[in-house]
Every structure is written in C-alpha cells, then in structure tokens.
C-alpha cells in the first residue's frame, strides 16, 4: 500500500522557488510571521523543518498559491499486517 508522505527537502526547495517567484524576501516573511529571526524560514527552505499548519496556510496566502502547491508529496510503501 502506498501512503503519501511529505518530501521535506523538495518542499523546502519549492518554498524557496515560490517565494522568489512571488517577489517576497525572507525578511518579508519574517515580518509577516512576526519572527524575531529568519531562522525558521531558512529551516523551511532547507527542508530541515516544516511550517505548522497555520503558518502553511498564511504562507500559501502570502505567496498567492494553494497549500497543495507548496507541499511536495512522495509515496511511501508500507505493509499492513493482519
């Protein structure tokens, strides 16, 4: 059975790409989210962390895309034992 999982690295690359396409700087996002430092945004872009659901919704709005456009999914194979 294949279960979709979030590819964190590719999602991070996608966040970076979409941010640049939208003409939004890391500093702009830092201000929108009220972060004291930009580290969280850099972690998102490097794929070492993902935005929380509420931050993901705001990010999609700021970038002018849907949440589904941000996330990159892959199929993970799992086996289910009876």
Legacy VTK file of the C-alpha trace (Angstrom):
# vtk DataFile Version 3.0
C-alpha trace
ASCII
DATASET POLYDATA
POINTS 82 float
0.000 0.000 0.000
1.337 3.467 -0.864
0.849 6.276 1.624
1.703 9.846 0.599
4.410 11.483 2.712
5.847 14.992 2.601
9.274 15.235 0.989
10.770 17.858 3.305
13.784 18.744 1.151
11.801 19.129 -2.063
9.070 21.027 -0.200
11.737 23.386 1.139
13.110 23.905 -2.356
9.576 24.579 -3.522
9.006 27.164 -0.765
12.193 28.934 -1.851
11.181 28.839 -5.522
7.634 30.071 -4.871
8.907 32.820 -2.562
11.225 34.116 -5.272
8.515 33.886 -7.955
6.211 35.934 -5.735
8.930 38.542 -5.224
8.844 38.052 -1.451
12.058 38.240 0.576
12.921 36.151 3.609
12.750 39.404 5.606
9.223 39.996 4.293
8.171 36.551 5.528
9.899 37.128 8.851
7.821 40.295 9.276
4.561 38.600 8.232
5.041 35.823 10.773
6.437 38.103 13.473
9.567 36.010 13.903
12.450 37.626 15.808
14.940 35.968 13.435
14.616 34.437 9.951
15.938 31.037 11.093
12.562 29.257 10.884
12.116 30.363 7.284
15.616 29.189 6.361
14.854 25.832 8.022
11.697 25.557 5.894
13.689 26.344 2.746
16.443 23.851 3.582
13.918 21.117 4.374
15.034 20.645 7.983
11.647 21.781 9.327
8.142 22.326 8.004
5.808 25.230 8.737
3.000 24.491 11.181
-0.409 24.070 9.566
-1.486 27.601 10.459
1.792 29.043 9.142
1.447 26.953 5.988
-1.987 28.482 5.330
-0.600 32.009 5.819
2.433 31.194 3.644
0.168 29.997 0.834
-1.849 33.196 1.056
1.244 35.428 1.020
2.704 33.545 -1.950
-0.637 33.505 -3.805
-0.795 29.724 -4.094
-2.731 26.830 -2.568
-1.308 24.781 0.301
-1.188 21.828 -2.125
1.080 23.876 -4.392
3.655 24.202 -1.601
3.857 20.612 -0.393
5.767 18.013 -2.414
4.469 14.517 -1.736
6.039 11.152 -2.382
4.575 7.700 -1.952
5.990 5.571 0.838
5.398 1.854 0.695
4.048 0.302 3.860
2.899 -3.163 4.654
-0.112 -3.821 6.793
-0.044 -6.973 8.880
-3.275 -8.634 9.757
LINES 1 83
82 0 1 2 3 4 5 6 7 8 9 10 11 12 13 14 15 16 17 18 19 20 21 22 23 24 25 26 27 28 29 30 31 32 33 34 35 36 37 38 39 40 41 42 43 44 45 46 47 48 49 50 51 52 53 54 55 56 57 58 59 60 61 62 63 64 65 66 67 68 69 70 71 72 73 74 75 76 77 78 79 80 81
